[in-house]
């Protein structure tokens, strides 16, 4: 199998749009341990994917950056990315050191996605005060960029005071999780890409892309790519698909940041009809041909990359096999 396009190509939206569709399509995986991560990443690579993503570790799961460091040397034909690492749970120096370790075994194949997460998670689960998240992530990303590209930083700001140097550098793209227009604008100004989750495509086209453009103009830089995370179900059963998708809608509708974004996207979620419409807008589903065309259409209409989260409807192994068939036809 050919090597995937190097991660540092994915910095400029205009360049990303010129790449083959398969290079612009990744899949989200969840792994319980190192062996599980290695197997799932290998399967995704064999199934035709050129990019895998892992989110921050949930309850009972291993640390994502540690998993990547452990398995990256075993698998050399797929890019790795985080979507996202929660920045309030680790100091930027520690994150930079972990990135260096991953880069040792996956040079040119790793992209670091970071985000602020949400108050119910950061404050209630971790007991960490979450103040001024936009200014916090701005300092965090800028610190990471200096540490990784220059190997040193001497900074005193509102949230961090860091004087640190490292013996190595790593040209690893740093992406930001974004929901509201202000976070998309900041991502356009300082990051190497914006990662959305649960954002309807219509909202991304009308609000997020314009905010990214505004931020890139402010930062006097090329517009970074927009990576849209979408749910995908290899099923023609509309009722079962939307039932599975609505579980995510119900969960995230309880989070203040998401609730505000849904409202701005035109979904008030006051009844099941609105929730069902939102779930449908966030999900790619249907026959293999329909799924194939839906992926291609989304990547022709303003979105630079897709990050697919598989929804199990009936039989996971059969549905994953059908998904791999679609990816190999892209």
C-alpha positions in Angstrom: 0.0 0.0 0.0 1.3 3.5 -0.9 2.3 5.8 1.9 -0.4 8.4 2.8 0.1 12.1 2.0 2.3 13.7 4.7 0.6 15.5 7.5 2.3 18.8 6.8 0.5 19.0 3.4 -2.7 19.6 5.4 -2.1 23.2 6.3 -3.7 25.2 3.5 -7.4 24.6 2.6 -6.8 25.3 -1.1 -4.1 22.6 -1.2 -6.2 20.1 0.7 -9.1 20.5 -1.7 -6.8 19.4 -4.6 -6.1 16.1 -2.9 -7.9 12.8 -3.7 -11.2 12.3 -1.8 -9.8 9.3 0.1 -6.9 11.3 1.5 -9.5 13.8 2.8 -11.6 11.1 4.6 -10.7 9.8 8.0 -12.4 7.6 10.7 -12.7 8.0 14.4 -11.8 5.0 16.6 -12.1 4.2 20.2 -9.7 1.8 21.8 -9.7 0.2 25.2 -6.0 -0.7 25.3 -2.9 -0.7 23.2 -3.6 -4.0 21.5 -7.1 -2.9 20.7 -5.8 0.4 19.2 -3.2 -1.4 17.1 -5.8 -3.8 15.7 -8.3 -1.1 14.9 -5.8 1.2 13.2 -4.5 -1.7 11.1 -8.0 -2.6 10.1 -8.8 1.0 9.1 -5.6 1.1 7.0 -6.4 -2.2 5.3 -10.0 -1.0 4.8 -8.7 1.9 2.7 -8.6 4.8 5.2 -5.6 7.2 5.0 -6.3 8.9 8.4 -7.5 7.8 11.8 -8.5 10.0 14.7 -8.9 9.3 18.4 -10.6 11.5 20.9 -9.6 12.2 24.5 -9.8 9.1 26.6 -13.1 8.5 28.3 -13.8 6.5 31.5 -12.1 3.2 31.4 -9.9 4.0 28.3 -6.2 4.6 28.0 -4.5 7.9 27.3 -4.7 8.7 23.6 -1.3 10.2 23.1 0.3 7.2 24.9 -1.7 4.8 22.7 -0.3 6.5 19.6 3.2 6.4 20.9 2.9 2.7 21.6 1.4 1.7 18.2 2.7 4.2 15.7 5.9 2.2 15.1 3.8 -0.9 14.1 1.7 0.9 11.5 3.4 3.1 8.9 0.8 3.6 6.2 -1.8 5.8 7.8 -1.9 9.2 9.4 -2.8 9.6 13.0 -4.6 12.5 14.6 -6.3 13.5 17.9 -9.8 15.0 18.0 -9.3 16.3 20.5 -6.8 16.4 23.4 -8.4 18.2 26.3 -6.0 21.1 27.1 -7.2 21.8 30.7 -6.0 18.4 31.7 -2.3 18.7 30.7 0.3 21.5 30.6 1.4 22.6 27.1 5.0 21.6 27.8 3.9 18.0 28.7 1.8 17.9 25.5 4.8 19.1 23.4 7.0 16.4 25.0 4.4 13.7 24.2 4.2 14.9 20.6 7.9 14.7 20.3 7.8 11.0 21.4 5.0 10.2 18.8 6.9 12.1 16.1 10.0 9.9 16.8 8.0 6.9 15.5 5.5 8.6 13.2 7.4 11.5 11.6 5.2 13.2 9.0 2.1 11.2 10.0 0.8 12.9 13.1 -1.6 15.8 13.6 -2.4 17.2 17.0 -6.0 18.4 17.6 -6.6 20.2 20.9 -9.7 21.7 22.4 -11.2 23.1 25.6 -13.8 20.4 26.1 -16.8 21.5 28.2 -17.5 22.7 31.7 -19.6 19.7 32.8 -16.5 17.5 32.0 -13.6 19.8 33.0 -15.2 21.3 36.2 -17.4 18.5 37.4 -15.3 15.4 36.5 -11.8 16.8 36.9 -12.5 19.6 39.4 -10.5 22.1 37.3 -11.8 25.7 36.9 -12.6 26.5 33.3 -12.2 30.2 32.9 -12.0 32.2 29.6 -11.7 29.2 27.3 -11.0 31.2 24.1 -8.1 33.2 25.6 -6.8 30.0 27.3 -6.7 28.0 24.1 -5.1 30.9 22.2 -2.2 31.0 24.7 -2.0 27.2 24.7 -1.8 26.8 20.9 0.7 29.6 20.5 2.9 28.0 23.3 2.7 24.6 21.5 3.6 26.1 18.2 6.7 27.8 19.6 7.8 24.8 21.6 7.4 22.4 18.7 8.8 24.6 15.9 11.4 26.6 17.8 12.2 24.2 20.7 11.9 27.0 23.2 9.5 29.5 24.7 9.7 32.4 27.1 6.1 33.6 27.7 4.1 35.3 30.4 0.4 35.8 29.7 -3.0 35.7 31.4 -3.1 31.9 31.9 0.5 30.7 31.5 4.0 31.7 32.5 6.5 29.4 30.7 10.2 29.5 30.3 11.3 26.2 28.8 13.5 24.8 26.1 13.7 21.4 24.4 16.6 19.8 22.5 14.3 18.7 19.6 11.6 20.2 17.4 8.8 18.6 15.3 6.8 20.2 12.5 3.5 18.7 13.6 0.3 20.5 12.5 -1.7 21.8 15.5 -5.5 21.9 15.0 -8.3 23.3 17.2 -11.7 21.9 18.0 -14.3 24.6 17.2 -18.1 25.1 17.7 -19.0 28.7 17.7 -18.1 31.5 15.2 -15.5 33.0 17.6 -13.7 29.7 18.0 -13.7 29.1 14.3 -12.3 32.6 13.8 -9.6 31.9 16.3 -8.8 28.6 14.6 -8.4 30.5 11.3 -6.1 33.0 12.9 -3.7 30.7 14.8 -4.2 27.0 14.1 -3.5 24.5 11.3 -7.1 23.4 11.0 -10.5 23.5 12.7 -12.2 20.3 13.8 -16.0 20.4 14.2 -18.2 17.9 15.9 -22.0 17.8 15.8 -22.1 20.8 13.5 -24.6 20.6 10.7 -23.1 21.1 7.2 -25.4 24.1 6.6 -24.0 25.8 9.7 -20.4 25.0 8.6 -21.0 26.5 5.2 -22.8 29.7 6.4 -21.0 30.4 9.7 -17.9 28.4 10.2 -16.2 28.9 6.9 -16.8 32.6 7.0 -15.4 32.8 10.5 -12.3 30.8 9.4 -11.7 33.1 6.5 -12.1 36.1 8.8 -9.5 34.7 11.2 -7.0 33.8 8.5 -7.3 37.4 7.2 -6.7 38.7 10.7 -3.6 36.4 11.1 -2.4 37.3 7.6 -2.1 33.7 6.6 -3.6 31.1 4.3 -7.0 29.7 5.4 -6.5 26.4 7.2 -8.7 23.4 6.4 -12.1 22.7 8.0 -12.4 19.1 9.2 -16.1 18.2 9.7 -16.9 15.2 11.9 -20.0 13.4 10.7 -21.8 10.3 11.9 -22.1 7.5 9.3 -24.3 4.5 9.2 -24.2 1.7 6.6 -27.9 1.0 6.8 -31.0 1.8 4.8 -33.3 1.6 7.9 -34.1 5.2 8.5 -35.8 4.6 11.9 -32.9 2.7 13.4 -30.3 5.1 11.9 -31.9 8.1 13.4 -32.5 6.4 16.7 -28.8 5.7 17.0 -27.9 9.3 15.9 -30.4 10.9 18.3 -28.6 9.3 21.2 -25.6 11.6 20.4 -28.0 14.5 19.9 -29.6 14.0 23.3 -26.2 13.8 25.0 -24.6 16.8 23.4 -27.8 18.9 23.7 -27.1 19.0 27.4 -23.8 20.7 26.9 -24.0 24.5 27.0 -21.5 25.1 24.1 -23.3 22.6 21.9 -26.8 23.9 22.8 -25.7 27.4 21.8 -24.3 26.1 18.5 -27.5 24.1 17.7 -29.6 27.2 18.3 -27.4 29.3 16.0 -27.6 26.5 13.4 -31.4 26.8 13.5 -32.3 23.8 15.7 -34.0 24.8 18.9 -34.5 21.2 20.0 -37.8 21.9 21.7 -39.4 18.7 20.4 -38.5 15.4 18.9 -39.1 16.6 15.4 -36.3 19.2 15.7 -34.0 16.7 17.3 -34.7 14.2 14.5 -34.1 16.8 11.8 -30.8 17.6 13.5 -29.8 14.0 13.7 -30.5 13.4 10.0 -28.4 16.5 9.0 -25.5 15.1 11.0 -25.6 11.6 9.6 -24.5 10.0 6.3 -26.5 6.9 5.7 -28.2 4.7 3.1 -27.1 2.3 0.4 -23.4 2.1 -0.4 -23.9 4.2 -3.5 -25.7 6.9 -1.6 -23.1 7.0 1.1 -20.3 7.2 -1.5 -22.1 10.1 -3.3 -22.8 11.9 0.0 -19.1 11.8 1.1 -18.1 13.1 -2.3 -20.7 15.9 -2.3 -19.8 17.1 1.2 -16.2 17.4 0.1 -17.2 19.4 -3.0 -19.3 21.9 -1.1 -17.0 23.8 1.2 -15.8 21.1 3.6 -12.1 20.2 3.3 -12.0 16.9 5.2 -14.4 14.5 6.8 -13.9 12.7 10.1 -16.4 9.8 10.2 -17.8 8.3 13.3 -19.4 5.0 12.6 -22.9 4.3 14.1 -23.7 0.7 14.7 -27.3 -0.1 13.7 -27.5 -3.9 13.5 -24.3 -5.9 12.9 -21.1 -4.0 13.4 -18.7 -6.3 11.5 -20.9 -6.4 8.4 -21.5 -2.6 8.5 -17.8 -1.8 8.8 -17.1 -4.1 5.9 -19.6 -2.2 3.8 -18.0 1.1 4.9 -14.6 -0.2 3.8 -16.1 -1.0 0.4 -17.2 2.6 0.0 -13.9 4.0 1.1 -12.0 1.9 -1.4 -14.1 3.2 -4.2 -13.4 6.9 -3.3 
